Amino acid sequence: MPKLGMEPIRRAAVIKAAQECLAEYGYETTTMQAIAQRANCSTGTVNHYFKNKEDVLISAMRSASRSVGERMRQVLEETANPWRRLDRVIALSLPDSPDDRREWYISLTFWVKAINNPNLRHLNEVRFGSWFNLIRSIIEDGIRSGTFRSLDPDMATLSLIGIIDGLGVHASLGNENVTIEKMRQAGSYSIRALLAR
């Protein structure tokens, strides 16, 4: 059991170790012992934070989602220009750094596990709702300001999420024919084809 006051720090370290193990070893071969070794703590400490491996995945996903959400909120604060906002959202959504790749590996694992798990499916729906609302708010602002053409913001949002997710999946899988820069360009091209007046 962690010392009083150290709990949030220790929990964050254990979650980071869990994310690294899930990304490096995959869900099936990640063990509580591997997480403990990575976090430099006992297996008992890991079991203190996680009931089971599904709980590990949920905590890793929630932590990754919070991190992505914070970066996306910064985008909204940095610029009011809808084109720049969407370009930044695409850039931040691609697995362009080790941390980004780890978040994508966790997302892919989560999606696969959610197929047959109602609890994970529900959590994914909540996560998707936040993502959908963020993209839709940018599109609605662009339509209102006359920057984007008039169209159904819900359909445009679904289209853009599909494009971003597709680009992210291919980048995560390490498709040698498609670089991150090409994917960024493809995302920019797609949003302009969809939204330009």
C-alpha positions, -999 to +999 in steps of 0.1 A: +000+000+000+015+034-010+023+060+017-003+086+024+001+115-001+020+093-025-011+076-038-018+099-068+019+098-079+021+060-075-012+055-093+000+076-122+033+057-124+014+024-124-010+035-151+019+048-172+036+014-168+004-004-177+001+018-209+037+009-218+032-028-213-001-029-232+016-011-261+048-032-260+034-066-252-002-064-262-032-071-240-030-109-240+006-111-228+006-081-204+006-094-168+003-077-135+039-088-128+052-071-159+034-039-150+048-041-115+083-045-129+079-016-153+065+006-124+092-006-100+067-016-074+052-048-061+025-069-078+004-061-047+006-024-055-006-031-090-035-052-076-043-024-052-051-002-083-066-027-107-091-055-100-081-074-132-067-070-167-098-054-180-096-028-153-059-022-164-072-016-200-100+007-188-076+028-167-050+030-194-077+041-219-092+067-196-057+082-189-049+083-226-083+099-234-077+126-208-043+133-222-057+136-258-086+156-245-063+181-229-043+186-260-074+190-281-088+217-257-056+236-261-062+236-298-095+253-293-078+279-271-049+286-294-068+297-325-103+306-335-096+298-372-117+267-380-092+255-407-062+257-383-082+240-356-090+210-378-055+208-392-042+208-356-067+182-345-056+159-374-019+166-365-025+158-329-045+127-338-018+109-357+007+087-339+037+110-345+056+104-313+062+074-289+035+087-266+010+091-295+018+056-308+012+042-273-021+059-271-031+046-305-021+010-296-042+012-264-071+026-285-068-002-310-067-028-282-097-012-265-117-012-297-110-049-303-119-059-268-150-037-269-165-058-297-176-085-273-177-066-241-207-044-233-190-025-205-161-015-228-185-007-256-204+017-233-171+034-223-162+037-260-195+053-267-189+079-240-154+086-253-167+088-289-194+113-278-167+137-264-147+134-296-178+139-318-188+170-298-154+185-301-152+180-339-188+191-344-182+223-325-153+233-348-174+225-379-205+244-366-182+274-358-168+272-394-203+271-409-216+299-387-186+322-396-190+314-433-156+297-434-170+263-443-198+256-467-233+249-454-238+212-447-251+188-421-226+192-392-233+157-379-226+140-412-195+161-417-183+152-382-188+115-387-170+117-420-140+135-405-138+111-375-138+082-400-110+099-419-089+106-388-095+071-373-086+055-406-054+075-410-045+068-374-050+031-377-028+028-408-001+050-392-002+028-361+002-003-381+034+011-396+023+011-432+057+018-449+040+033-480+022+060-460+043+083-439+029+105-411+035+136-433+014+120-462-013+112-437-013+147-424-016+160-460-044+135-468-063+146-437-059+183-447-070+175-483-100+156-470-113+183-448-109+209-475-127+186-500-155+182-476-159+217-461-145+243-486-169+267-500 
